[in-house]
């Protein structure tokens, strides 16, 4: 069975949704028979490489929230992340464009290091406070994940895999996806949002059964 996930490395709910899926797959009796494909989705494709404001300031400005409201929301997310071993440090987050990070993830598609690379990109953003538009940061993450150095340099030297990112985003539009994370199980069962681990486990079992396994 295959699960496709549309997500953006700028989205904390996407990081949470992926961690919850991982926990659900560990509990799922047939988890080792499930393949995960990470698909690209940019929440703000026009974002500059770097944004000189804090995550707290950005959220407050975007949604018209007070500082106290934003901090409460971040605290809630941090608590939810801790339940599945995900550490959020919103005070460290560096805002900026994620297109090159998506291209790097595309280069790892189908390889043994795909899952590790995607998880490391989310961790770099939300746990370590690293700038994902910085090519040196991306080189370091790619090397740590085990991506071939020549592939990494091909990505960062030009526009390699840009079309693959756009293709994923076009597929999302065709599916009517307007927000992420968005999961598609077995090509037939859409699951929007970062469902809790128990719900995701129920959905995995239901899809597995309906696919005739």
N, C-alpha and C positions, 0 to 999 in steps of 0.2 A: 504494500500500500504506500502511496506517496502523499506527502503533505507539502503544499506550496505555501510559502509565507511571504506576503508583501509587507515590507517594513522600511523604516528610515532610521538611520543611526542617530538622528537628532531627536528621536521620539522615545521618551522614557517608558511609555506604555508598551512600546515594541520590545524594549529590552526585558520588561517584566513578562510580557506574553511569551517570549521565547524561553525564558527561564521556567515559566509554568509548564509550557509544552514539554520541556526537558524532564521535569519532575513527573509529568503524566506518563511520558514514554517509559520512564524507569519503572513505574508501577504497572504499566500495561503488559499483559501476558505475552503479547506478540511485538513488543517494542523494537526488538532487534530486527524485525522484518519490515519496519517502516523507514522509508527514505524521506529525507527533508530537503526541499529545494528552497533556497533563499532568493526571493525576487526583490527587485529594486522599486522604491517609491520615494520620491522627494516631496516632503511637505512644503518646502520653499525653494524651488529650483533657481529662483532669482537671487537667492541669498549671496552676499559677498563672501569672499574667502574667510574673512574674520569680521566679527561684530564686537565692537568694544563696549559691551555692557554685560552685566551679570545675567544669569538665567532667571534670577528673581525679578530683576528689572524688566526683562523681556516678557515674561509671563504677565506681570502686572500691567504693562502697556498694551499687550495684545488683547487681554480679556477684561480690562478695566477693573482689575482687582486691587485690593489693598495689599500692602506688604505682609500684613498679618495673615491674610487669606492665602497668599502664595506660600508662605512658610508652612502653614497648616497643611496645604495640599502636598508640599514636598515631604513633610514629615510622614504623612499618610502613605505616600509612595515608598518612602524609605522603609517603613514598617512592613509593607506588603512585599517588598523586595527581599527583606531579611528572612521572610518565611521560606523562600526558595533559594537562599544562599547568594542573593544579589545585593551588593553594597552600593547604594546611591549616595554620592557626595555632591549635592547640587551646588554647593558653594565653590566647588572646583571647576565646574563645567565651563568650557570655552566654546562659545557659539561661532558657527561658521558653516560654509557650504559643505555638503557631504557627497557631491558628485564623484570626486576622485576616489573616495572610499567605496562608493558603489561600484565603480569600474574595477577596483581591485577585487572586490567580492565576486564580481562577474568572472574575473580571470581564474578564480579558484573554483568556480562552479563544477560540480561533479568530481572534484578531486578529494583525496583523503583529508586535506586540510581545510575544506570549505567550512565545516561547522566551527572549528577552532578559530579560524580567521574572523568569522562573523561575531562570535562571542567576544573575541579580543577587541574588536572595533567598538562594540557596545561598552565594554569595560573601560577602554581608553577614554571614551567620552564621559561616561557617568560615574566611574569609580576613580580613575586616575587623573581626570581633568586635562587630557591631552587634546591638542587641536587637530581634528581629522582632515583639515585642508592642507596641513603641513606635510610635505613629501618625505621629510626625514622621519617623521612620526610613522607614516604609512610604511616606509621601508623597514623600520624596526618591528612593527607589528607583523608584517608579512614574513619577515625572517623568523620571528618567534613562532609563527603558526606553521612554518615549514613550506611556504610557497617558494617555488624556484626563483632565484634571484633574477634570472634573465626575463622571466615573465613579469616580475615586479617592475623592472626597468622599462620594459616595453610599454607597460601601462602608464608609468609616470613620465615617460619621454614624449608622449603624444596624446592621441585621442582614442587609443585602443579600448574596445569594449563600450564605447559611448553608445553605439547603436544597440547593443544588448540592453543597456540601462533603459533607453527609450522604448525598446520593444516590450520590456516588462511593464513600463508605465502605460503604454498603449493597451496592453492586455488588461491592466487594472481598470482602465476607463471602459473597456468593453464589458467588463464584469459589473460595472457600476460602483466600483470602489471609490469612496470619497474620503475615507480615513483609514488609518492603520494602527495596530496590526490587523491584517486580514488573512485568515487561513482558508485554504481550499483543500478539503480532504478527499482523496480519491477522485479528484477532478469533478466531483458532483455535490459535495456538501460544504457550503460556505459557512465560515464561522467568523463573524466580525468581532473585533475587540479582544482585549487581554482577559479571556475567560479564566476563572480560577481553576486550579489544578484538578479538583474533583469533577467539575463540569467537563473539562477537556478530556478526562479519562473516560467519562460516560460517552462522550461523542466519538472517541476513538473506537470504543467497543461496539457502538451502534453501527458506525461506518464499516468496521471490519466484518460484522455479521451480514450487513446488507450487500456487501461486495461478494458474498458467498464463500468466505474463507472457512 
